[in-house]
Amino acid sequence: MPEYQWKLIIVERNLLLANWKKLMPEAQERMLQEAEDLMRDLPPSDNERLLISLETLQYHTQDYLQQMIQQILISHLTLETTFRECLVLR
């Protein structure tokens, strides 16, 4: 099992809407930070799953957390698009 896997499992569980609603706002913010940190090193399939989870959550959170989620989505979708464009150009 890759080193990041245990953290990914915990973050994914906490990003499920039913579990997310049970977290205190501070814990929600921490999960977003953990998700963003993880996404830097994840394989594309795991990265995509986290992006989908974040997209689902963004309308079920407080305003400042929505902004955090949107920033994460924008930065990672931009990186993903740039990466794909580089592959196409090769």
Secondary structure as a PSIPRED ss2 file (coil, helix, strand):
# PSIPRED VFORMAT (PSIPRED V4.0)

   1 M C   1.000  0.000  0.000
   2 P C   1.000  0.000  0.000
   3 E C   1.000  0.000  0.000
   4 Y C   1.000  0.000  0.000
   5 Q H   0.000  1.000  0.000
   6 W H   0.000  1.000  0.000
   7 K H   0.000  1.000  0.000
   8 L H   0.000  1.000  0.000
   9 I H   0.000  1.000  0.000
  10 I H   0.000  1.000  0.000
  11 V H   0.000  1.000  0.000
  12 E H   0.000  1.000  0.000
  13 R H   0.000  1.000  0.000
  14 N H   0.000  1.000  0.000
  15 L H   0.000  1.000  0.000
  16 L C   1.000  0.000  0.000
  17 L H   0.000  1.000  0.000
  18 A H   0.000  1.000  0.000
  19 N H   0.000  1.000  0.000
  20 W H   0.000  1.000  0.000
  21 K C   1.000  0.000  0.000
  22 K C   1.000  0.000  0.000
  23 L C   1.000  0.000  0.000
  24 M C   1.000  0.000  0.000
  25 P H   0.000  1.000  0.000
  26 E H   0.000  1.000  0.000
  27 A H   0.000  1.000  0.000
  28 Q H   0.000  1.000  0.000
  29 E H   0.000  1.000  0.000
  30 R H   0.000  1.000  0.000
  31 M H   0.000  1.000  0.000
  32 L H   0.000  1.000  0.000
  33 Q H   0.000  1.000  0.000
  34 E H   0.000  1.000  0.000
  35 A H   0.000  1.000  0.000
  36 E H   0.000  1.000  0.000
  37 D H   0.000  1.000  0.000
  38 L H   0.000  1.000  0.000
  39 M H   0.000  1.000  0.000
  40 R C   1.000  0.000  0.000
  41 D C   1.000  0.000  0.000
  42 L C   1.000  0.000  0.000
  43 P C   1.000  0.000  0.000
  44 P H   0.000  1.000  0.000
  45 S H   0.000  1.000  0.000
  46 D H   0.000  1.000  0.000
  47 N H   0.000  1.000  0.000
  48 E H   0.000  1.000  0.000
  49 R H   0.000  1.000  0.000
  50 L H   0.000  1.000  0.000
  51 L H   0.000  1.000  0.000
  52 I H   0.000  1.000  0.000
  53 S H   0.000  1.000  0.000
  54 L H   0.000  1.000  0.000
  55 E H   0.000  1.000  0.000
  56 T H   0.000  1.000  0.000
  57 L H   0.000  1.000  0.000
  58 Q C   1.000  0.000  0.000
  59 Y C   1.000  0.000  0.000
  60 H C   1.000  0.000  0.000
  61 T C   1.000  0.000  0.000
  62 Q C   1.000  0.000  0.000
  63 D H   0.000  1.000  0.000
  64 Y H   0.000  1.000  0.000
  65 L H   0.000  1.000  0.000
  66 Q H   0.000  1.000  0.000
  67 Q H   0.000  1.000  0.000
  68 M H   0.000  1.000  0.000
  69 I H   0.000  1.000  0.000
  70 Q H   0.000  1.000  0.000
  71 Q H   0.000  1.000  0.000
  72 I H   0.000  1.000  0.000
  73 L H   0.000  1.000  0.000
  74 I H   0.000  1.000  0.000
  75 S H   0.000  1.000  0.000
  76 H H   0.000  1.000  0.000
  77 L H   0.000  1.000  0.000
  78 T H   0.000  1.000  0.000
  79 L H   0.000  1.000  0.000
  80 E H   0.000  1.000  0.000
  81 T H   0.000  1.000  0.000
  82 T H   0.000  1.000  0.000
  83 F H   0.000  1.000  0.000
  84 R H   0.000  1.000  0.000
  85 E H   0.000  1.000  0.000
  86 C H   0.000  1.000  0.000
  87 L H   0.000  1.000  0.000
  88 V H   0.000  1.000  0.000
  89 L H   0.000  1.000  0.000
  90 R C   1.000  0.000  0.000
